[in-house]
Amino acid sequence: MSDENEVRLGHLNLIDYSRASTQWAGKGSLHEDGGALLYAGGSWIPVVGNGAFRTDEAADPVPFLAQADAFFGRRKRGYGVKVRDDGRDDDLHAACERHGLVPLGEPTPQMICHQRLEVPDLPEGISLSPVRDERGVADFASVDTDAYAAYGMPADVFVDMFDRPLRLLADAQTTIVVAYRGVQPVATALTFFSGGVASLQWVGTVAAARQMGLGRVVTVWATNVAFDMGATSVTLQASPMGEPLYAKLGYETRYRYREYVRWTAPA
């Protein structure tokens, strides 16, 4: 498979993940029609909980954004649109600007890995456990609640996004690992498989356990699990804190996503 095709599949995997994640939340809902995927997750937050993707790259961005406004307006929520900077979404970029959506922060690198990673030694006192029960899902959510607070993420987001743990556990495309220091959950990562490739989501380490190399530990575990599942490549959208780590491990940036946000519910 060509690298270009794997890059395209990585974007489609992100769409698939957004679609699947609506099933893991009691307040999740989904609409797919006319080249648009509109997903409302369990949380109110626009940036990661609610968003719109074009499933047809040739779809006119103006009616696409009108669909998004109508869908999220009925739910009294804002939403986000991820726009690639590799030329494929130039029309969508211009439409978001004209339509009054606001760019959020710096563009996020879409990174890709093509091979298994060398497994590091575990720090003393650390163990890894795949999530197999509701307690594990709660530990996963608690780790990321702490980890993403550094970016201003409200404390209720992860609880609301994963409040149907049995559905998450039943999803054969999804694997989660949690690192424990004794009995305390301290780091986590989620692997999502679709279309022959996989992505890493919600890699996080609690503030009290940073500088221990745990981000590397869970990233390597989750990446290698993806290849065990049959993935030909693994992608992720890196945070500013995580990008240098992923580059050292062997992930390479292929393009960047600019997030455009409608912060308040459309009229």
Salt bridges, closest charged atoms under 4 A:
ASP3 OD1 - HIS114 NE2 2.94
ASP3 OD2 - ARG254 NE 2.91
GLU4 OE2 - ARG88 NH2 1.96
GLU6 OE1 - HIS114 NE2 3.15
ASP16 OD1 - ARG19 NH1 2.58
GLU32 OE2 - ARG19 NH2 2.76
GLU57 OE2 - ARG84 NH2 3.10
ASP69 OD2 - HIS99 NE2 2.89
ASP69 OD2 - ARG262 NH2 3.10
ASP86 OD2 - ARG88 NE 2.87
ASP89 OD1 - ARG54 NH2 3.38
ASP89 OD2 - ARG84 NE 2.92
ASP91 OD2 - ARG54 NH1 2.95
ASP139 OD1 - ARG135 NE 3.37
ASP228 OD1 - ARG116 NH1 2.57
GLU243 OE2 - ARG256 NH2 3.11
GLU252 OE1 - ARG254 NH2 2.94
GLU259 OE1 - LYS82 NZ 3.15
